[in-house]
Amino acid sequence: MAIASTLLNYLDERKISYQLVEHSHTETARETAKSAHIPMHQMAKAVVLKDEKSFVVSVLPASHSLEINWVNDALKRNLVLADEKEFKQLFKDCEAGAVPALGDAYGVDVIWDNDLIYTADVYIEAGDHEHLIWLDRKSFKNLMSSLPHSIISKDVEVGHWKF
């Protein structure tokens, strides 16, 4: 598949420059970063949450773990982790488990982690388990600038966010 058609159209309509990066088949964002030989803090993983209102894609570095309470505080909602069976219809042109960080392309609400502001390059799932989309910082910020962002995760290695 390489790149999901919804993502391709979304990026092309916005005239966003990107490159496709191929890697061996992986199942997790951390494995993907290792396989593609990219720093984990540059791999933007998507975690799908839900409440009675709708779904939300939380975007954070692969090196971090999501803090749902921080997401709920930022969005003033009561979100919980969604089950893949519940949201697979949202990402119809993507393989199961290969949710792209550009939920906006699919009409899904997004919140992204502030740590992604500072990375020079951002890599996101392209819709399958063998390809990533590379975006430079300016392109990523351009796509995400109108979407809510906050501190929603903590570094797995550090264990907490530092001031």
N, C-alpha and C positions, 0 to 999 in steps of 0.2 A: 504494500500500500504506500509506503514512504510517508506521505503527508495527507492527512484527512482533508477532503475537499472543502469542508466548512472552514477549516483553518486557512487553506490556500486562498479561498475567496476573500476571507476577512483580511488577510495580510495584503493581498493584491489591491483590494478596494481602498485601502489606506496608504497604498504606495510605500509599504514597509519593506526595507531591505532585510534579507535573512539568508542564511545558508542552511542546507540540510546536512546533518552529521550522522553518518551510519555507525552502528556499533553492534556487537554481538547481542543476541537475545537476552534480555534481563527482565526481572519481575518487580524490582523495587527501584526507587530513585537513587538510593545509595549505590546499589549494584550498577545502575546505569552510569552514574558519574565515574565509577571505577573503570567500567568497560570502555567508556568513551575517553578516558584519560583527561577528565576535567575536574577542577576543584569542586568539592561537594557544595561549597557555599554559592557556586555559580549555577548549580542545577536547581531550578525552581520546580518543586513538586506541588501537586494539587491534592488537597484533601477535601472531600465533599462532605458537607454538613447539611442538616435539614432541621426544619421545625414545621409547625402546622401551616405556616405561610408559604414556604418554598425551600428550594435548595440554595446553598451558597458554596462557591469554590474558594477555599482558603489557599493562598499561594505563599509558600515559604521555602527557604533554602533546604536542600536535602540534608544538610548537616544539623538541622534543627528538628525539634519536636513541637507539634502544635499544642498550644495552651487554649483549650476551648473556652475556658472562663474568660480569658483575655479577649477572645473574639466576641463573646457574648456581651462583655462590657463595652467594647468598641461599637458594636452594632445595636446594642440595647435589644437583644433577642435572647431566646433560650434554645440555642442550637445544640444538636447532638450529632455524633458520627452517623452518616448515612450508610446503609448497606448497598453494596454494588448492585444487587438485584433491583433496588429501588430507583437508582439513577441511570441505569444503563440506557434507558430510552432517550435520555437527554443528549447523549453522545453517540448517536446511532452510527456514525461513520468512523468510530474509533474502536479498537480492540478492547475487550474487557480489561480493566485495570490500567489502561494507558490514557488516563484523563489529562487533557492539556490544561496548562495553567491559564490559558486565555478563555475562561468560561464565558466572558462577554460575547465571544463569537457565537456561542450557543444560546444566548439570551439568559444566561444564568448569572445571578448576582456574584460578585467577587469581592474579597477583601485580601489585601496582600501585605506581607510583612515589610516593615521599614528597613530591615537589613538588606533587602534587594535594591534599595536606592543606591547603595555604595559600591556594588559590584560592577566591574567594567564590562563584563559579558554575562549574558543570561541564556541558559539553555532550558528548553521546555520540551515536553513530550510532543511528538508530531502526530500521535494518534495510533501508533503501534508500539511494539516492544523492541524495535531495531533502529529507530530513527529519532533524532532530536532536531529541533529548530534552534539555531543560534541567532540571537539578537544582540546588538550592541546596546550599551546603557541608554543612549539617547532614544533608540527605537522602542526599547522596553518601557521607558518612562513615558514616551509619547502614547503608547497603547494603554498604560495603566493610570495616567495622570488624573483622569476624571473619576476613578474608582476609589473607594475608601481604603485607607491603609493605616496601620498602627503597629505596635509591637505585639505580635500575636504568637510568637514562638520563642523557644530558648534553645541555645546551642547545646546539643547532646553532650559534647565534651566538657563544656563549662558547667552546665547544670542550672544556670540562672543568668538572667540578663544583668549586665553590669552598667552602672552609671558612670 
